[in-house]
Amino acid sequence: MRRTAGLLLTLPLLLAVACSSSPKAAGPATPSTASAAPTVPPPVGEASPMPTLSGGGFGSKATITIPEGQQPSGQFVVNTVTDGERSTVNKGDWVTVNYTAKDWTTGKDLPSSYDDNGKPQLYQAGSGQLVPALDQSVIDKKVGTRLLVVAPPAAAFGEQGSNQLGVNKGDTVVFVLDIMESVPQDSVLTGNMTQAAATLPQVKDNGKAPVGITVPAGEAAPADLQQAVLIKGEGKQVKSGQTLVLQYTGVLWSNGQQFDSSWTHGGAQAVQIGTGSVIEGWDKGLVGQNVGSRVLLVVPPALGYKDQAQGSVPPNSTLVFVIDILEAV
């Protein structure tokens, strides 16, 4: 939960859709309203000429070689280099992708998630937040797949280019995409759930719906942050600065009323943790937990919204959350 209403999604700005150069557009990128967005051609599996790949395979940086002296076909090519064998990516899934990129027009290598300072890209497939080369190419592909994508301007950075990447307007860009993970929006945790101490809220699993949370009658709200692991995950440990994919439900300690849930926002949501983007109770309570865990947090006002009202949350409220950690990137 953010410090203000709603949830934080940190867009991978380098690969976001092109935006106006106005200073007001310095945030998460949206298409410019100055002109209509170009029509993205339907993808094809192969076209001539094609780049070639060398170097490491899936999960490592590729070396992209552009055919010398040849112009791109102008088609939007999504070519499967190697097939994955895990779950299929559907529209709306939270997908994690590692990538290598090269500007066909200039021959320049572009920043890669495999670089020393690079980071994997976590985004919702088919949401329109990233360039179509990433946004559309992964849909209906399996986790573990490597794709070679030749993106004409309409599927890359259009007629505006990308100053951050050094891509000129109208350039064709080549991507090699490794689909690392995919989390459907309706994902839920499985496993045996243990209850917290009797002095803390009790939780009922409701499947693909908000969990039931019962605040103990007659108990005073705790003054300090309380946390309990109800399902112990076996995944990687959450680190400060990561983006998490979560299911969550929040109720007020005072009356047990639900005030928010990821399920009312369409399912799993993405938040950045440990950076002050969410309430302090989440930063303190989720960093260090394991992916695959269900965590109960009782957040005192000082680590929540303090003396500020937030929607249906009164000032100085103690908040109760049950949070499922589905992924960390």
C-alpha positions as CSV (number, residue, x, y, z in Angstrom):
1,M,0.0,0.0,0.0
2,R,1.3,3.4,-0.9
3,R,1.6,6.3,1.4
4,T,-1.2,7.8,-0.7
5,A,-4.3,6.0,-2.0
6,G,-3.7,3.1,-4.4
7,L,-0.6,1.1,-5.3
8,L,2.7,1.9,-6.8
9,L,3.8,0.4,-10.0
10,T,7.4,1.3,-10.9
11,L,7.6,1.3,-14.7
12,P,10.9,0.3,-16.4
13,L,11.2,3.7,-18.0
14,L,14.0,2.8,-20.5
15,L,11.6,0.5,-22.4
16,A,8.4,2.5,-21.8
17,V,6.3,3.7,-24.7
18,A,7.5,7.0,-26.2
19,C,6.2,10.2,-24.5
20,S,6.3,13.9,-25.1
21,S,9.5,15.7,-24.3
22,S,7.6,18.1,-22.1
23,P,9.0,18.4,-18.6
24,K,5.6,17.4,-17.3
25,A,6.0,14.0,-19.0
26,A,9.0,13.1,-16.9
27,G,7.1,10.4,-15.0
28,P,6.0,7.0,-16.2
29,A,5.7,7.3,-19.9
30,T,2.4,7.5,-21.8
31,P,1.9,8.0,-25.5
32,S,2.0,11.6,-26.7
33,T,-1.3,13.2,-27.6
34,A,0.3,15.3,-30.2
35,S,-0.2,12.7,-32.9
36,A,-1.9,9.4,-33.3
37,A,0.2,6.4,-32.3
38,P,1.4,4.4,-35.3
39,T,-0.3,1.2,-36.1
40,V,1.7,-1.8,-35.0
41,P,2.0,-4.4,-37.8
42,P,1.0,-7.9,-37.0
43,P,4.0,-10.0,-35.9
44,V,5.5,-12.7,-38.2
45,G,7.7,-15.5,-37.3
46,E,10.5,-14.7,-39.7
47,A,11.5,-12.2,-42.5
48,S,14.5,-11.6,-44.7
49,P,17.0,-10.4,-43.7
50,M,17.4,-11.6,-40.1
51,P,20.0,-10.8,-37.4
52,T,22.1,-13.7,-36.1
53,L,22.8,-14.6,-32.5
54,S,25.9,-15.9,-30.8
55,G,27.3,-16.0,-27.2
56,G,25.4,-17.5,-24.3
57,G,22.0,-19.2,-24.5
58,F,18.9,-18.5,-22.4
59,G,19.6,-16.7,-19.2
60,S,22.8,-15.0,-20.5
61,K,23.6,-12.0,-22.6
62,A,23.4,-12.6,-26.4
63,T,25.6,-11.1,-29.1
64,I,23.4,-9.7,-31.9
65,T,24.9,-9.4,-35.4
66,I,23.1,-7.3,-38.0
67,P,23.4,-8.4,-41.6
68,E,26.1,-6.1,-43.1
69,G,24.8,-3.5,-45.5
70,Q,21.2,-4.8,-45.4
71,Q,18.1,-2.8,-44.5
72,P,15.4,-4.4,-42.2
73,S,12.3,-5.8,-43.8
74,G,10.0,-3.4,-42.0
75,Q,8.1,-6.3,-40.5
76,F,7.5,-6.9,-36.8
77,V,9.3,-10.2,-36.3
78,V,8.8,-12.4,-33.2
79,N,11.0,-15.4,-33.7
80,T,11.3,-18.2,-31.2
81,V,14.9,-19.1,-30.7
82,T,14.4,-21.7,-28.0
83,D,11.1,-23.0,-26.5
84,G,10.3,-22.9,-22.8
85,E,8.6,-25.7,-21.1
86,R,6.8,-23.9,-18.2
87,S,3.6,-22.0,-17.9
88,T,2.2,-19.9,-20.8
89,V,2.2,-16.1,-20.5
90,N,-1.3,-14.6,-20.9
91,K,-2.4,-11.0,-21.3
92,G,-2.4,-9.3,-17.9
93,D,0.2,-11.6,-16.3
94,W,3.1,-10.1,-14.5
95,V,6.1,-11.2,-16.6
96,T,9.8,-10.9,-15.8
97,V,12.1,-10.6,-18.8
98,N,15.8,-10.3,-19.3
99,Y,16.8,-8.7,-22.5
100,T,19.7,-7.8,-24.9
101,A,19.1,-5.0,-27.5
102,K,20.8,-3.5,-30.5
103,D,19.8,-0.6,-32.8
104,W,19.7,-2.1,-36.4
105,T,19.8,1.4,-38.0
106,T,23.0,2.6,-36.3
107,G,24.5,-0.8,-35.3
108,K,24.8,0.5,-31.7
109,D,24.5,-2.0,-28.8
110,L,21.9,-0.7,-26.3
111,P,21.8,-1.2,-22.5
112,S,20.9,-4.8,-21.5
113,S,19.5,-6.2,-18.3
114,Y,22.5,-8.5,-18.3
115,D,24.9,-5.5,-17.9
116,D,26.5,-4.9,-14.6
117,N,24.0,-2.2,-13.6
118,G,21.1,-3.8,-15.6
119,K,17.9,-5.1,-14.1
120,P,15.2,-7.5,-15.3
121,Q,12.0,-5.9,-16.5
122,L,8.8,-6.7,-14.6
123,Y,5.6,-5.6,-16.3
124,Q,2.1,-6.6,-17.2
125,A,2.0,-8.3,-20.6
126,G,-0.3,-6.6,-23.0
127,S,-0.9,-3.6,-20.8
128,G,0.5,-1.0,-23.3
129,Q,3.0,0.4,-20.7
130,L,6.1,-0.8,-22.6
131,V,7.0,-0.7,-26.3
132,P,5.1,-3.4,-28.3
133,A,8.3,-5.3,-28.9
134,L,8.1,-6.4,-25.2
135,D,4.5,-5.7,-24.4
136,Q,3.1,-8.0,-27.1
137,S,5.8,-10.4,-28.0
138,V,5.7,-12.5,-24.8
139,I,1.9,-13.2,-24.9
140,D,1.2,-16.9,-25.6
141,K,4.8,-17.8,-25.1
142,K,6.1,-20.2,-22.4
143,V,8.3,-19.2,-19.5
144,G,11.8,-20.3,-20.4
145,T,11.5,-19.2,-24.0
146,R,14.1,-17.0,-25.8
147,L,12.7,-14.7,-28.5
148,L,14.5,-12.8,-31.2
149,V,12.4,-9.7,-31.9
150,V,13.0,-7.3,-34.8
151,A,10.9,-4.2,-34.0
152,P,10.2,-1.6,-36.7
153,P,9.6,1.9,-35.4
154,A,5.9,1.3,-34.7
155,A,6.8,-1.6,-32.5
156,A,9.8,0.1,-30.9
157,F,10.2,3.8,-30.1
158,G,8.3,5.3,-33.1
159,E,9.0,8.6,-34.6
160,Q,10.2,10.1,-31.3
161,G,13.0,7.7,-30.5
162,S,14.5,7.4,-27.0
163,N,17.0,9.9,-25.7
164,Q,17.8,7.7,-22.7
165,L,18.8,4.8,-24.9
166,G,20.2,6.9,-27.8
167,V,17.7,5.5,-30.3
168,N,16.9,7.9,-33.0
169,K,13.4,8.5,-34.4
170,G,12.4,5.9,-36.9
171,D,15.1,3.4,-35.9
172,T,14.5,-0.4,-36.1
173,V,15.6,-2.1,-32.8
174,V,16.4,-5.8,-32.3
175,F,15.7,-7.4,-28.9
176,V,16.6,-10.8,-27.5
177,L,14.0,-11.6,-24.8
178,D,14.4,-14.3,-22.2
179,I,11.1,-14.9,-20.4
180,M,12.2,-15.7,-16.8
181,E,8.9,-15.8,-14.9
182,S,5.2,-15.2,-15.2
183,V,2.6,-14.6,-12.5
184,P,-1.1,-14.6,-13.4
185,Q,-3.2,-11.9,-11.7
186,D,-5.3,-14.5,-10.0
187,S,-2.4,-16.3,-8.5
188,V,-2.8,-17.7,-5.0
189,L,-0.5,-19.4,-2.5
190,T,-1.0,-23.0,-1.6
191,G,0.4,-24.9,1.4
192,N,-0.5,-25.4,5.0
193,M,-1.4,-22.2,6.8
194,T,-0.7,-21.7,10.5
195,Q,-2.5,-19.2,12.6
196,A,-0.9,-16.3,14.5
197,A,-1.1,-16.1,18.3
198,A,-4.6,-15.8,19.7
199,T,-3.9,-12.1,20.6
200,L,-3.5,-11.4,16.9
201,P,-6.0,-11.5,14.0
202,Q,-7.0,-14.9,12.7
203,V,-7.2,-15.6,9.0
204,K,-9.4,-17.7,6.7
205,D,-8.3,-18.6,3.2
206,N,-11.0,-17.9,0.6
207,G,-9.2,-19.1,-2.5
208,K,-9.3,-16.6,-5.4
209,A,-10.9,-13.9,-3.2
210,P,-9.9,-11.6,-0.3
211,V,-8.9,-13.6,2.8
212,G,-11.1,-13.4,5.8
213,I,-9.5,-11.5,8.7
214,T,-11.0,-11.6,12.2
215,V,-9.6,-9.1,14.7
216,P,-9.6,-10.6,18.3
217,A,-12.4,-9.2,20.3
218,G,-11.5,-7.1,23.4
219,E,-7.8,-6.9,22.5
220,A,-6.1,-3.5,22.5
221,A,-4.3,-2.7,19.3
222,P,-0.6,-3.4,19.7
223,A,1.7,-0.3,19.9
224,D,4.5,-1.9,17.8
225,L,4.6,-3.6,14.4
226,Q,3.5,-7.2,14.7
227,Q,4.3,-9.8,12.0
228,A,3.6,-13.5,11.6
229,V,4.4,-15.8,8.8
230,L,1.3,-17.9,8.1
231,I,2.7,-19.8,5.1
232,K,6.5,-20.1,4.9
233,G,7.7,-19.7,1.4
234,E,10.8,-21.4,0.0
235,G,11.7,-18.8,-2.6
236,K,14.4,-16.1,-2.6
237,Q,14.6,-13.5,0.2
238,V,13.0,-10.1,-0.5
239,K,15.6,-7.3,-0.6
240,S,15.2,-3.6,-0.3
241,G,14.6,-1.9,-3.6
242,Q,13.0,-4.9,-5.3
243,T,9.6,-4.8,-6.9
244,L,7.2,-7.4,-5.4
245,V,4.1,-8.9,-7.0
246,L,1.5,-9.4,-4.2
247,Q,-2.0,-10.4,-3.3
248,Y,-3.1,-8.5,-0.2
249,T,-6.1,-7.7,1.9
250,G,-6.3,-4.9,4.5
251,V,-8.8,-4.4,7.4
252,L,-9.1,-1.9,10.3
253,W,-8.2,-3.2,13.7
254,S,-10.9,-1.0,15.2
255,N,-13.9,-2.8,13.5
256,G,-12.5,-5.4,11.2
257,Q,-13.8,-3.5,8.1
258,Q,-12.0,-4.3,4.9
259,F,-10.7,-1.1,3.3
260,D,-8.5,-2.5,0.5
261,S,-7.6,-5.6,-1.4
262,S,-5.7,-6.5,-4.5
263,W,-8.7,-8.5,-5.6
264,T,-10.7,-5.4,-5.9
265,H,-8.0,-4.0,-8.3
266,G,-8.2,-7.0,-10.6
267,G,-5.7,-9.3,-8.8
268,A,-2.0,-9.3,-8.1
269,Q,-0.4,-5.9,-7.9
270,A,3.3,-4.7,-8.1
271,V,4.9,-2.5,-5.5
272,Q,8.4,-1.4,-4.8
273,I,9.6,-2.2,-1.3
274,G,12.2,-0.8,1.1
275,T,12.4,2.6,-0.6
276,G,9.6,4.6,1.1
277,S,7.2,4.1,-1.8
278,V,4.8,2.2,0.5
279,I,3.9,2.7,4.1
280,E,6.7,2.1,6.6
281,G,5.0,-1.0,8.1
282,W,5.2,-2.7,4.7
283,D,8.9,-1.8,4.2
284,K,9.8,-3.1,7.7
285,G,7.6,-6.1,7.6
286,L,8.2,-7.5,4.1
287,V,12.0,-7.0,3.5
288,G,13.7,-10.2,4.5
289,Q,10.6,-12.4,3.9
290,N,10.7,-15.2,1.4
291,V,8.9,-15.4,-1.9
292,G,6.0,-17.8,-1.5
293,S,5.2,-16.6,2.0
294,R,1.9,-15.4,3.4
295,V,2.6,-12.7,6.0
296,L,0.3,-11.1,8.6
297,L,1.2,-7.5,9.5
298,V,-0.4,-5.4,12.2
299,V,0.7,-1.9,11.5
300,P,0.4,0.8,14.2
301,P,-0.5,4.4,13.1
302,A,3.1,5.6,13.3
303,L,4.1,3.1,10.6
304,G,0.9,3.5,8.6
305,Y,-1.0,6.7,7.7
306,K,-0.2,8.4,11.1
307,D,-2.8,11.1,11.8
308,Q,-3.9,11.4,8.1
309,A,-7.2,10.0,6.8
310,Q,-6.9,7.9,3.6
311,G,-10.2,7.1,1.9
312,S,-12.2,4.9,4.4
313,V,-9.2,4.7,6.8
314,P,-9.7,7.2,9.7
315,P,-6.7,9.1,11.2
316,N,-4.5,7.2,13.7
317,S,-5.8,3.8,12.5
318,T,-4.1,0.5,13.3
319,L,-4.1,-1.5,10.1
320,V,-4.1,-5.3,9.6
321,F,-2.8,-6.8,6.4
322,V,-2.5,-10.3,5.0
323,I,0.0,-10.3,2.2
324,D,1.0,-13.1,-0.2
325,I,4.5,-12.6,-1.8
326,L,4.2,-14.1,-5.3
327,E,7.4,-12.7,-6.9
328,A,10.4,-10.4,-6.2
329,V,12.4,-8.8,-9.0
